């Protein structure tokens, strides 16, 4: 993995390359930003260049090959054990970091998912950050920096990452997945700038099931109680995909709002459903659309708090159909 092979994040690349050129390596970094946008790839490119025997991330030396294959003796990866990163994992890495590097000039620890630290693990790591050993590098990767202790954040050099631009992601997805322009635009928009999400298991939802879900939603009316409850049954089964389904519905109503305000088709997510969008635009008011979007947000709020899923979906659909 090299900097050149990573899409986007030009500013972050330049910062890290200058750091490597000047050999002013901080003892700890915090790479923060949404999931699946390239933080881990950037960290690996940074580490590979740092440990490269030729100092250039050549891809041919023993160090580069070992980093690529995750078997470099001086590079350690910590991930959540179950639902958390536990204190025993931190104590183990502290022992590793206390030793001299075996092959390079640095011992490196990558923590993927730093937001999953238990309190004990976070406080144990804090001691290492306060008193770093020479020749050690710790890189924390997180989607939610606000969940880290303020004292941990303050002891790291923070490097924020943003979502990839939708158009850039759409272009790359069209090439990689052999998609047409409309399909690539849909996938790029609904994946929210995340390669991981765009190429993950929810791809089928975004490209194949999306149209059926939207058609089923649009067919409901205020008097269709039985179809509404039946649709709630269908959605309840898709427990793991519910956040993505809500995103699909939200994007659909957002598209109609954009049409009402005269925005060009290129700004729409569901460009392949233009005829349906135009029909809804003629038959739905702005006030109604805002109420529907509010119902979606309310459902998302309650589902995140583990309320009765079936009840939350039924209430959401009834509010949408009566809006």
Secondary structure, 3 states (H helix, E strand, C coil): CCHHHCCCCHHHHHHHHHHHHHCCCCCEEEEECCCCCCHHHHHHHHHHHHHCCCCCCCCCCHHHHHHHCCCCCCEEEEECECCEECHHHHHHHHHHHCCCCCCCCCEEEEEECHHHECHHHHHHHHHHHHCCCCCEEEEEEECCHHHCCHHHHHCCEEEECCCCCHHHHHHHHHHHHCCCHHHHHHHHHHCCCCHHHHCCCCHHHHHHHHHHHHHHHHCCCCCCHHHHHHHHHHHHHCHHHHHHHHHHHHHHHHHHHHHHCCCCHHHCCCHHHHHHHHHHHHHCCHHHHHHHHHHHHHHHHHHHCCCCHHHHHHHHHHHHHHC
